[in-house]
Amino acid sequence: MTTPDPDGPLAEQLLRFTRRVHRIQKRHIEQCGMGVTPAQSRLLRTLAHYSAPPRMADLAERLEVVPRAVTSLVDGLEAGGKVRRVPDPTNRRVIRIELTDDGRKALRELRGARRAAAQEILAPLTEEQREVLGGLLDTLVDGVPPEGGGHCG
């Protein structure tokens, strides 16, 4: 006989909420009309955090994806004029990725779309509930993983 999983319903709620957040953010990004996907939006946001143009490998590591995925994202963003490939000044075999002026403009518009999505998601909550949620999210984001790693199954 198996014992009931007390965290099962909570885990399901988290998954459903995550899907809802992604759907709403995707819709708001699409409404911007820039032709940027959520994954490309994430790459643009990541790129903006670098003080100098990073290598594709740096982006892949920061995004926690395989380098080939970054190449596809950069290809699309480059075709749309949002990023450009530039040679590394010290190693001509290395290509770096930098934001263009259009990319910076897209980032500003995407920030607005993300804020609008957050407003929609948080609309049902009172100010007090938002404060409690913020504290809980801080705890979850900064949480320490359990010893021995996670469980499968």
N, C-alpha and C positions, 0 to 999 in steps of 0.2 A: 504494500500500500504506500502511495506517495503522499508526502505532506504538502499541504497547500503552500504556494509561494506567496508570502504576504506582500512582496513588492511587485508581483505580477500585474495587478491593475494599474499601479503607478507607472511601471515601465511602459505599459500600453498607452497610457495618457501622454507620457513624454514623447513617444513615437508619433502619436496622432498630432500633438501640438507642433512638433518639429516639421512634419509634413505640411501643416497649415501655414506655418511661418514661411516655408519655402514657396508654397503656392502664391501666397499674398505678395511676397517680395518679387517673385518672377513676374506677376501681373503688373506690379508698379514699374518694374524695370522695362517691361515691354511697352507700357503706356508712354514712356519717355520717347519712344520712336527712334532710338539711336541704333537699333539693330545689334545691341550688345546682349549676350547671353548672361545668365547669372554667374557662370564660371569665368567668363571674360571680365565681368564686373569685379569679381574677387581678385583676378590677376591685376587689374588696374589699381585696385586699392592696395594690394601688396607692393606693387611697383612704386607707388607714391611714398612708401615708408623708407625707401632707400635714399641715402644722400648722394649716391653716385649710381649710374646705370649698372644693374647687376647682370651676371651671366645667366643663361637659361638654367644651368644646373643649380644656381643659387635660388632662383624662383621655384624650381621643382622641389627643392629641399624645404623651403619655407611653406609652400602650398601642400607639402606631403603628397605629391603625385610623382609619377614617372616622368622623366624628361620629355618623352614623346608627347605626352599630354600638353606640356607647356608649349612645345613646338606648334601644335595644332591651334592652341589658343592665340599664340603670338601671330601665326599666319593670318588668322581671321582679323585680329585687331590691326595688324599692319595693313591689310587690304582695305580696312575702313579708315586708315589714316590716324589711328589713335596711338600707335607706338611705331618705333622704327628700330631697326637693327643698326648698331654702330660698331665699328672695329674698336678693339681694346687698344689703347695708346701704347701699351708696353708689350703686347703679344698679339701679333696680327692673326694668329689662328683662332683667337677668342673673339666671340661676338657678344656684345652687350645689348641690352634692351632698354630704351628710354622712352618716356612719355613725350608725345608731341603736344603742341598747343591744343589740338582737337581732343587729345586724350585727357588733358587737364580740364577742359571744358566739360567733357563727358563725365569726369569724376564729380564735378560740382553738381551736375544734373542727377547723377546716380545717388549722391548723398541726399538730395531732396526726395528722390523716390524711396530710399530706405527709411527716411524720417516719416514719410507719408504711410509707408507700410507699417512702421512701428505704431503710429497713431491709430491706424485701423485695428491692429492686433490688441492694443491696450485699451481701446475705447470702452469696453465693458467694465473696466476696473475703476474703483474710486481712487482718489489720491492716496489714501491710507493703504489700500491693497497694492498699489504700485510701489510704495515704499517697502512693504513687506516682500513683494516679489523681487525687487532690486536686491534686498539683503540676501534672500534665498539664492538668487542667481550668482551673487558674488561668492557665496559659500560653495556652490557647485562648481563654478569656474576655477576657483582657487583650491578646490579640494585635493586631498592627497589620495592617490589610488591605494586600494587595500593591499596589504602585504601578500606576496605570492601571486600577484596578477589577477586577472579576471577569470571568469568561468565561461566555458563553452557548454551550451546545452543546459 
